[in-house]
């Protein structure tokens, strides 16, 4: 292994399924960057040690996936504004000043909606389903697009309200609101499923009236076939889009942070789609 080539990795447990090495190899080839990128299985309870071992081997940065996004907050010496807002870290940058923790998930979501799907968020009514980690990482980047309304709906209303209060203090006052699924008042222009329901072929308990005609229905999950949520949305006049583009775009954000050049995602996204 060439000691001169900058090294990056993705930490997770499990990790065999990760598409990150393929994505970053494509970005490196496209931008003419010399780097190596690998998957690393970190032991549960041993994330910090795994990160420091990688740094000792000359690692320059890392992506972080399930279940270590909260552990990565503790490992970082400094957090970006969006990582602090998300309360989770999916990207680590090893600098001479220490470990910087960032969260590129929400920026990846916004880039996929605005650039790839061609749907502006500014002035739109947005409904976020779920108030867990995936939702938390998306709120600040969504608010930066200045929607007219961002409603966070969750099974446990108190969790949604806590999220709403946090972001009201960050400039979302009057824009962000919270409620239970039974209190959702549609229609909305953009509906984002940030729950894990699709993993279980389940559907958040929302009425068809949440979908405005031609609304964008976005599921952060992706697969060869549309999720139950996306099929439900399409049946009620919405345009379905899964989270594969978000995966590519959050990786592009991380790549730009490490390398100072922002790769194009279109071809990489087509390649990922073809392999599903």
C-alpha positions in Angstrom: 0.0 0.0 0.0 1.4 3.4 -1.0 2.1 5.4 2.1 1.9 8.6 0.0 -1.8 8.1 -1.0 -4.3 9.7 1.3 -6.5 7.2 3.0 -10.2 7.4 3.9 -12.7 4.8 5.2 -16.3 4.3 6.3 -16.9 2.9 9.8 -20.0 0.9 10.6 -21.3 -2.3 12.1 -22.4 -4.1 10.0 -20.5 -2.6 7.0 -20.2 -5.2 4.2 -23.3 -3.6 2.4 -21.8 -0.1 2.2 -21.6 1.5 -1.2 -19.3 4.3 0.0 -16.0 2.8 -1.4 -17.6 2.5 -4.9 -19.0 6.0 -4.7 -15.7 7.7 -3.5 -13.6 5.7 -6.0 -15.9 7.1 -8.8 -15.5 10.6 -7.4 -11.7 10.3 -7.2 -11.5 9.1 -10.8 -13.8 11.9 -12.0 -11.8 14.7 -10.2 -8.3 13.3 -10.7 -7.8 12.8 -6.9 -5.3 10.2 -5.7 -6.8 8.4 -2.6 -7.8 5.0 -1.2 -11.1 4.4 0.5 -12.1 1.2 2.4 -14.8 -0.3 4.6 -13.9 -0.7 8.3 -15.9 -2.8 10.8 -15.7 -1.1 14.1 -16.5 -3.2 17.2 -19.6 -2.1 19.2 -18.2 -0.1 22.1 -14.8 0.3 20.4 -15.5 3.1 17.9 -13.2 5.7 19.4 -10.3 3.2 19.5 -11.0 2.2 15.8 -10.9 5.9 14.7 -7.6 6.6 16.5 -6.1 3.4 15.1 -7.0 4.6 11.6 -5.5 8.1 12.3 -2.3 6.4 13.5 -2.1 4.5 10.2 -2.3 7.8 8.3 -6.0 8.1 7.7 -7.2 11.6 6.6 -10.9 11.3 7.1 -13.8 8.9 7.6 -17.5 8.5 7.0 -19.6 7.1 9.8 -22.7 5.0 9.5 -25.0 3.0 11.8 -24.7 2.6 14.7 -21.8 5.1 15.4 -23.2 8.5 14.4 -23.6 9.5 18.1 -20.3 8.0 19.1 -18.6 10.2 16.4 -19.9 13.3 18.2 -17.9 12.3 21.3 -14.7 11.5 19.2 -14.7 14.9 17.5 -12.8 17.8 19.0 -15.0 20.3 17.1 -18.4 20.1 15.4 -19.7 22.1 12.5 -23.0 24.0 12.9 -25.0 21.4 11.1 -23.4 18.6 13.1 -24.3 20.4 16.3 -27.8 21.0 15.1 -28.2 17.3 14.1 -26.7 16.0 17.3 -25.0 13.4 15.1 -21.9 13.1 12.9 -21.5 11.1 9.7 -18.2 12.6 8.5 -14.9 13.0 10.3 -12.1 15.2 9.0 -8.7 14.6 10.6 -6.8 18.0 10.6 -3.7 19.3 12.3 -6.0 21.0 14.8 -7.8 17.7 15.7 -10.9 15.8 14.6 -13.7 17.9 13.0 -17.2 16.3 13.0 -19.6 17.2 10.3 -23.1 16.0 9.2 -23.6 15.9 5.4 -26.9 13.9 5.4 -29.3 16.9 5.4 -27.2 18.8 2.8 -27.3 15.6 0.7 -31.1 15.4 1.0 -31.5 19.0 0.0 -29.1 18.7 -3.0 -31.0 15.7 -4.2 -34.4 17.4 -4.0 -33.4 20.7 -5.4 -30.7 19.8 -8.0 -31.5 16.2 -9.0 -35.3 16.2 -8.7 -35.5 19.9 -9.7 -38.0 20.7 -6.9 -37.4 24.0 -5.1 -38.0 24.0 -1.4 -38.2 27.8 -1.0 -41.8 28.9 -0.2 -43.1 25.3 -0.1 -45.1 23.5 2.6 -42.9 20.6 3.8 -44.0 17.7 6.0 -41.3 15.6 7.7 -42.4 12.2 9.0 -40.4 11.1 12.0 -38.3 12.9 14.6 -35.4 10.6 15.0 -31.8 10.9 13.9 -32.5 11.0 10.2 -35.1 13.8 10.6 -32.9 15.7 13.1 -30.0 15.9 10.5 -32.3 17.3 7.8 -34.1 20.1 9.6 -31.4 22.8 9.5 -30.5 22.3 5.8 -34.2 22.3 5.0 -34.8 25.6 6.9 -31.9 27.2 5.1 -33.9 26.8 1.9 -36.7 29.0 3.5 -39.8 26.8 3.2 -43.1 28.6 4.1 -43.8 25.8 6.6 -42.0 22.7 8.0 -44.2 20.4 10.0 -42.6 17.6 11.9 -45.0 14.7 12.6 -44.1 11.8 14.8 -45.8 9.0 16.7 -44.4 10.4 20.0 -45.5 14.0 19.9 -43.1 15.1 22.7 -40.1 14.0 20.5 -41.4 16.1 17.6 -42.0 19.1 19.9 -38.5 18.9 21.4 -37.1 19.0 17.9 -39.4 21.9 17.0 -38.3 23.9 20.0 -34.6 23.3 19.3 -34.9 24.6 15.7 -37.2 27.5 16.7 -34.3 28.9 18.6 -32.1 28.5 15.4 -34.3 30.8 13.3 -37.1 28.4 12.5 -39.6 30.2 14.8 -43.0 30.5 13.1 -41.9 28.1 10.3 -41.4 24.8 12.2 -44.3 23.1 14.0 -44.8 19.7 15.5 -47.7 17.3 15.8 -48.8 13.7 16.0 -49.7 11.8 12.8 -53.4 12.1 13.7 -53.2 15.9 13.7 -51.5 16.4 10.3 -53.3 18.9 8.2 -52.5 18.7 4.5 -51.9 19.3 1.7 -48.1 19.6 1.5 -45.8 20.2 -1.5 -43.0 18.0 -0.2 -43.5 15.0 2.1 -40.3 13.4 3.5 -40.4 10.0 5.1 -37.5 10.0 7.7 -38.9 7.1 9.7 -37.6 3.6 9.5 -41.0 2.2 8.6 -39.9 1.3 5.1 -37.4 -1.1 6.5 -40.3 -3.2 7.8 -42.5 -2.6 4.7 -44.7 -0.4 6.9 -46.3 2.9 6.3 -46.5 6.0 8.7 -50.2 6.4 9.6 -50.9 9.5 7.4 -54.0 10.3 5.3 -53.9 10.6 1.5 -54.8 14.2 1.9 -51.2 15.1 2.9 -50.3 15.0 -0.8 -50.9 18.1 -2.9 -51.4 17.3 -6.6 -48.0 16.7 -8.1 -46.3 16.8 -4.6 -42.8 15.3 -4.2 -42.9 12.2 -1.9 -39.4 11.4 -0.7 -38.3 8.3 1.2 -34.9 8.4 2.7 -34.8 4.6 2.2 -34.0 3.1 -1.2 -34.1 -0.2 -2.9 -34.7 -2.0 -6.2 -38.5 -1.7 -5.8 -40.4 1.4 -4.5 -41.1 1.4 -0.7 -44.7 1.0 0.6 -44.7 4.8 1.3 -43.7 5.7 -2.2 -46.3 3.3 -3.7 -48.9 4.9 -1.4 -47.8 8.4 -2.4 -47.9 7.6 -6.2 -51.4 6.1 -5.8 -52.5 9.5 -4.5 -51.0 11.7 -7.2 -47.5 12.4 -5.8 -44.2 12.0 -7.6 -42.1 9.4 -5.8 -38.4 9.6 -5.1 -36.2 7.3 -3.0 -33.1 8.1 -1.0 -30.4 6.8 -3.4 -29.6 10.3 -4.5 -29.3 11.5 -0.9 -26.7 8.7 -0.4 -24.7 10.0 -3.4 -25.1 13.7 -2.5 -24.1 13.3 1.2 -21.0 11.5 -0.1 -20.2 14.3 -2.5 -20.4 16.8 0.4 -18.0 14.7 2.5 -15.6 14.4 -0.5 -15.7 18.2 -1.0 -14.9 18.7 2.7 -11.8 16.4 2.5 -10.5 17.3 -1.0 -11.7 20.8 -1.7 -13.4 19.8 -4.9 -17.1 19.0 -5.3 -17.7 16.0 -7.6 -20.6 15.6 -10.1 -23.1 13.0 -8.9 -25.3 12.3 -12.0 -23.2 9.5 -13.5 -22.4 8.0 -10.1 -26.1 8.0 -9.3 -27.0 6.3 -12.6 -24.3 3.6 -11.9 -25.7 3.0 -8.4 -29.3 2.8 -9.7 -28.3 0.3 -12.4 -26.7 -2.0 -9.8 -29.7 -2.1 -7.4 
